[in-house]
Amino acid sequence: MTTIRVWFTKTGEASYISLLDLQRVMQRALKRSGLPVWYTLGFNPHIYMTFAAPLSLGQESLAETVDFKSEAEGYDWDAAAPALSACLPRGIKVTRIAPAVLDAGDIACAAYEVRYAEKDAQAACAAWEAYNAAPAAEVVKEGKRGKKKTVDLKAHLPEVQLMRKNGGLVVCMRLPAGSVLNVNPVLVLGWLEQQHGQPHREISCAPGSTPETAKNFPEMLAFGIAMWYYI
């Protein structure tokens, strides 16, 4: 039994597909593609899948993954990517399929990019510079069972990188994205909106985490928007 990892992009309107719907989409696509996928045993056989660090609704990704099991030996997984892509809806494209090397639980952090249009760039730049200069940035994080706790974002994100691009502003940040410690970028944007009146903007893949980069460094840039492992 081998764990197979599928790298895929999720952009445009596809970024508004919820995790539950994405699971259904992948189940149907894997069935239709004819790939040698292993099914669970019992009265209701189904494909056992693992999505690593699923993203919030509306966030695009260029290096997201899903794992499934297969008993096939010597199968040409590289050639299977186009067949699986053809079974997926618009906005979701498979970039690579290969046996997994590291476990999904080994994720350390994720790199995010937030973009502002030219008309918002000046005000946004001032707000983010204020974040970099702030000694603390406390927010309330709510857990799965409704338990709330105060988190200082500066402990996990001391500063962000600011770049001007085509008149606009690009903000790069790296946040914990592991199974034990996870900081959603929406918390950072929420703090910025509360403190400086900056509304949420487009969130997507960070520089260097394109599908081509993920292909060249398959286990370093493998998950979510662009995930790093402790190695």
C-alpha positions, 0 to 999 in steps of 0.5 A: 500500500502506497500513499500517493500525493496529488499537487493541485492549484485552486484559483478564481471561483474555485477558491470558494469551494468549501472543504466538504465540497472539495472532498466530494469533487476529488472523490468524483474526479478520482473515480472518473479518472480511472486511476488505481485508487484503493477503496476502504472495505465494508458495506460502503467502500470509499476513497480514503483521502487526506487534505493537508492544511485546508485553506479558508474559504476564498483563499487561492492556492498554487501548491495544495495537496490531497493524499490517497492510497493505492496498491498499484506497483510501477504505475506512471503517476507523472502521466496521470496528472492530465487525466485527473485534471480533465475530471476537475471543475474550472479553477482546479488543475493538477500539477503533479502526482507522485508517491508521498515522501513526508507525512502531512503532519510534518508541515511546519509553516505556510507562506502567504501573499496579500495583494493591494491595488494601486489605489489602496497601496499607500494606506495599506503600506502605512498600516503594515509598517505600523504592524512591523513597528508595533511591540505587540499585536494581540488577537482573540483566536477561537478553537474548535469547541468555541474556546477562546484564547489571546494570541500575540501575532508578533510572537509568530510574525515579528514583521512582514515583507513589503514590496511594490509591484505594478503600482500596487502593494504585495505583503509577504508573510510566513505563519505557523501551519502545523497540526499543533500550532496554526495561525490563520492569515485572516487573524492578521488581516483582522487585526489590521482592519481593527487597528488601522481600518484596512479591509481584507484583500486577496490572499494567494500564493507567496513568491517562489511557490508556483507549481514549477517551484513545487515540482522542483522542491516537491517535499519542501513546497507541498501543501496549502498555499506553500508549506514548509517542513521541518527537516 
